[in-house]
Amino acid sequence: METVRRLVGEYPVVIFSNRSSSCLSLTVKSVIGSFGANPKVYELDQVPDGPHIQRALQQLGCQENVPAVFIGQRLIGGSKEVNSLLLRNELEPLLREARAIWV
């Protein structure tokens, strides 16, 4: 779990994706990028300690088959939660608060 905390602490927006080709991950990256944010993305199927990170994310409550999104070092959730924030007009303020975008 310490690895996840360290990685999340290095960037305003971090996305952990369990498959680099996941359509849910691509959608989340696109939505966050549409605000001008540049998330740090860890493709767990392509990093050496991917399985270890995946287990730590599950201990934090993340589901195995969805991307895990952190904004401002806070776990937001997966694609469903990101889209919900978008529809409620709450995503942009979170990105601003985390200093991931400047408007």
N, C-alpha and C positions, 0 to 999 in steps of 0.2 A: 504494500500500500504506500510505502514511502516513495517508491519510484513514481507512482501516479501523482502524488502531491508535489514532488520535485518538478516533474514535467509540466504540470498544470500551472505551477507558480512562475514559469519562465515566460509565458505569453498571455495576452489578454483573452484570447479565444483559442481553445484547444478542442479538437475533435479526434476521438479515438474511433477508428473504423475497423470492424473485424474482417472486412473484405474490401480490397481496393476497387472492386468493380460493383459494389453494392449500389443499387439505385437509390436507396434511402440515404446513404452517405453522400452521394452525388447531389441529391436534392438539398440536403442540409448545407453542404458547402456552397451551393448556388444561392440559396436564400441569404445566408450570412454574407457572402461576397457581394450580393446586390446592394448592400448598404455601404460598400467600400471597405469592409473589414477584410483582413487577410489572416484567416485562422491558421494556426499550426495544426497540421493533420498528421496523425500517426496511424499508418496503415498496419494493423497488427498482424496481418498475414505476410508482411514484408520486413518486419524488424526482428532482430534476434531474440529479444525477450518478450515477444508478443504474447505467448501463452501465459506468462507470469503476469503481465499487465492486464490481460483479459480476466484472469482470476481475481485480481485486486479490484477491478471495476465491478465485477459481480458481487464482491463483498460490500461494495458501496451501494449496491442496489440496482446497478445497470443490468439490463437484459442482454443476453448473449448475442442476439441477432440484430441489434440496432446500433447505430452510432451513439457514442456517449459524448455529449457536448458540455463543455465547461466554459462559462463566461465570467470573467473576473474571479477566477479560482472557485467558483460555485458550480456545483453540478446542476445543470438545467434539465437534463434527461436526454431523450432521443429525438427522432424526427417528429413524432407526434407533439411533444412539448414545444419544440422550436416552432412548428407551424401554428400551434395554439397561441404562443406569444406573438407571432406575426399577425394573426387575425385580430388579436385584442390590442394591437398597436403598442405592445410592450417590449418588443424585441429591440427596436432602435434605442430607446432609453437605456436598456441594459448594456448595449454595446457602447453607448456614450459613457455611461458610468464606469465601465471597465477600461475606458480610454482606448477602445479598439477602433473607434471612429471619432472624427471631429467634424461637427456641423456648425 
